[in-house]
Amino acid sequence: MQPKLLSYARVRLNSMDQAEEAIQETFRIACGKPEQLLESGNPPGWLMNTLKYVILDTMRQQESGRQLLSKYLLAMSTAITFTEDKISLDVLYENIADREEFTLIKEMAVDGRSHQEMAAARGISVDACKKRVQRAKETLKSKLKL
C-alpha cells in the first residue's frame, strides 16, 4: 500500500517531504490501532481513509499558520508606513516574536516546509519541531490577543 498512499499524499500535499511525513503518521496510527485495522474488513481502505484525515490535518495546520501570520502582518502594517522599496518579511517583521518563532511560522505557513524538513535543518527530532511550532503559534496568538 505504501507506494499507492505515497502517490496520493504527494499529489494532495504537493510536497514529497510532507507526503512521506503523512505516510509515517498514517502507519504510526495504524500501529497504535491494530484491532481496528484488522477488523475493518478492508485494511487498505482503512489506511487510505486514515491518510486522508492525516492530510486534512496537515493542511489545516498550514492554513492555521498562514492565517496567524496574516493577522499579525495586517496588524503590523497599520503601524508601519511603507516605501516603494520591497522589504523582505524577515527584515520587516523580525521583531514580532523571538526570531526562531517567526522563522518556524514563516517556514511552515509561507514556505510550506514540513516538520521533517524544519527538524532536519535544526538537527532536532520531528516531535521537538512540532512542539516548537506549537509554542510559536501560542506566543503569536498571545501577542495578537486572539
DAFEN-V322605 format. One line per field, one symbol per residue. phi: phi as a letter, one per 40 degrees, with the letter a starting at -180 (. if undefined). burial: 1 if it has 24 or more other C-alpha atoms within 12 Angstrom, else 0. A space follows every 10 residues. Layout:
phi: ???
burial: ???
This chain:
phi: .dcccccccc cccfaccccc cccccccccc ccbccccccc gadccccccc cdcccccccc cccccccccc cccccccccb ccccccbcdd ccbcccaddc cccccccccc cgccdccccc cbgbcccccd cccccccccc ccccfc
burial: 0000110111 0010101111 1111111001 0000001000 0000011111 1101100110 1101111110 0110000000 0000000010 0010011001 1111111110 0111111110 0000000011 0111011011 100000
